[in-house]
Amino acid sequence: MDLNSYLTAAAVFSCVALALAAPFRSRQKVASWFFATGMLVFAGESLLQGVSLAAGSPEKIGYWQSLAFVVRSFLPGIWFCFSVTYSRGGYDAFFKKWRFLLLFGSLLPVVVAISFRTELLRVLPYSETDPALWLHFHLPGKLLNGLLLLGTVLILMNLERTLRSAVGTTRWRIKFLLLGLGVIFGVRIYTRSQALLFSGNALALEGVEPGALLLGCLLIATAYFRRGFSEIDVYPSRAVLHTSLTVLLVGGYLLVVGLLAQIIGQLGGPRSFQLQAFLLLVGVVILGILMLSDKVRQRIQAFVTRNFKRPQHDFRRVWTRFTEGMAGPQAPSSLCAAVAKLLSETFSALSVSIWLADAQSGRLSLVASTSASAESISGALPAPVAAGPGAERLQHSTRPFDLGASKEDWAESLREISAGQFKHGGNQICVPLRTGDRWLGFAILADRVNGTPYSVEELDLLECIGGQVGANLLNLRLAGETAAGKELEAFQTVSAFFVHDLKNTASTLSLMLKNLPVHFENPAFREDALRGVGSAVQRLNLLIGRAGSLKHGLELAPVELDLNALLTDAVEQLHEESGVQWLRDFGVVPKLTADREQLQSVATNLLLNAADAVGNNGVVRVETSYEEGWAQFLVADNGCGMSSEFLQKSLFRPFRTTKKKGLGIGMFQSKMIIEAHHGKISVESELGIGTTFRVSLPLNA
């Protein structure tokens, strides 16, 4: 066996192994199956190429090469689909929009290859004096090579967009897989361009692709043993397409490839071409690995700083980038995402997380991270600022500090929630986000490349960045509060008209009740009219009271009351009017001081909402308990539930409702009543599972 046979056998084996391994360690099944299919096609193509190189006569070589081209024609469609699904969010919309064009582009090379299989190429001697064989392409072969070249460029452009959109540990997870595919398809740009420029290529050139395939498989295997085929969800900007390095490199390459081919030919001719090309490819791959290595880039930057006596960071460039990055976002979450990416890139910190404190509750929420997936950025933790006097440092400190040097309990909690992914990632630096005397949250930098300590110069820069980010966040928060104030003002204006109309309706219904004696002799009419009119008047007056409280503010009339008795009355009023199964579990609760009517309206509203959610055959559970000075009650149902987006953005805001005939007032007013009693109301809900409301009230409001 010669070198070609060994390379081909190793490439085929590697492709089959990776194809079988991919589906078992990848969570995104669509991309993993595209990958497995593409690797099997690579294996089939390499096998046919190896058979052709071992064939004796030009006729047999041409036959096997034609079959290899038929198999090769399936590659653009399969790998393009992989390139737009691997580590990508929102690819479903892309497929739906471009499905017909994608299907046409995928099938066109296949149709050309199969329809003109016998007319693709012919095997001839290189010249009368040189017996080396040459693959000469006819018109269908040239067209097929052009389509393959175009498809390869599109694949590399999409892989480049994915790599450039990733940052921090997310790039570390996927870079070797994308680099391996870049090697494979980069060599194919070289071979297909040779075939186009010279209407053919030396048969020896066909041995380069299995070598590149083997090298690419080794890089992909490195990614596999690192993290499996770990994926993330990135959403590349369309602007990246306009600055694609792939297009620039391919265009520049096509301009000089003829000259390079002539130079290599002078060094040894077609017979030595394969080994020279393979060694050149290995050098390019090593250079690519070094350029993508965060450690190498960080060491180069440190070397320039030490030897040329200049600041480690170009402050004008850094500040310009941060100013431009923070100018566009109009929401705290998008601003923090941009800041996290800039911090990661500027300080070579692979894990950057940003936590913001809620203005009312003081709870901390993770809003941006370079190392966490989208699913894990939805939780909230109790604020460490409430953990005791030692936590005042976190609130009042303006300078970044090392979390590892802090011994307080809150520091240990922060170390746990921001733990990096590498054992030797250096210090965890906490950067307060504040402006003036307002503390808004903090950023934590971990997993620094090479674990390099932060210099005094870098801590000064982080302090300036923290102040600027805090000012921007405060501006966004104040703008949001201003908008909410205007919304509430508009709501109060509308409620005045709302109350006026409802009072007119209630007056009309009251007159109907007074005229009822005219038809009093009809028992059926009398019974139905009294029930309907009475129910309507009761509901309208309830709505009038709600809207009126929004206009004039809540005026509480606190009295001593029994929470269990109040909830019992509320359940009994609804028990006979619905088919709901009511489950009661009342604990021993001391009497509390509260406004009976207002609290009764809250309980009635929660019970009505639960009954509406479950329908006629559902279950509503009502519980009471007492804990450390707080009286608590719970209303839980197994109804339709609410989405997390509605819970976070709309549940307690006016005019926001999930009911077709709802007004969106009840929960807004209920929250106002509970907060007026210095209590708390919380909710947990899941679509299709149910909803649970918890209300906590102090014994003395």
Secondary structure, 3 states (H helix, E strand, C coil): CCHHHHHHHHHHHHHHHHHHHHHHCCCCHHHHHHHHHHHHHHHHHHHHHHHHHHCCCHHHHHHHHHHHHHHHCCHHHHHHHHHHHCCECCHHHHHHHHHHHHHHHHHHHHHHHHHCHHHCEEEEECCCCCCCEEEEECHHHHHHHHHHHHHHHHHHHHHHHHHHHCCCHHHHHHHHHHHHHHHHHHHHHHHHHHHHHCCEEEHHHHHHHHHHHHHHHHHHHHHHHHHCCCCCCECCCCHHHHCCHHHHHHHHHHHHHHHHHHHHHHCCCHHHHHHHHHHHHHHHHHHHHHHHCHHHHHHHHHHHHHHHCCCCCCHHHHHHHHHHHHHCCCCHHHHHHHHHHHHHHHHCEEEEEEEEECCCCCCEEEEEECCCCHHHCCCEECCHHHCCHHHHHHHHCCCCEEHHHCCCHHHHHHHHHCCCCCCCCCCCEEEEEEECCEEEEEEEEEEEHHHCCCCHHHHHHHHHHHHHHHHHHHHHHHHHHHHHHHHHHHHHHHHHHHHHHHHHHHHHHHHHHHCHHHHCCCHHHHHHHHHHHHHHHHHHHHHHHHHHHHHHCCCCCEEEECHHHHHHHHHHHHHCCCCCEEEEEECCCCCEEEEHHHHHHHHHHHHHHHHHHHCCCCEEEEEEEEECCEEEEEEEECCCCCCHHHHHHCCCCCCCCCCCCCCCCHHHHHHHHHHHCCCEEEEEEECCCEEEEEEEEECEC
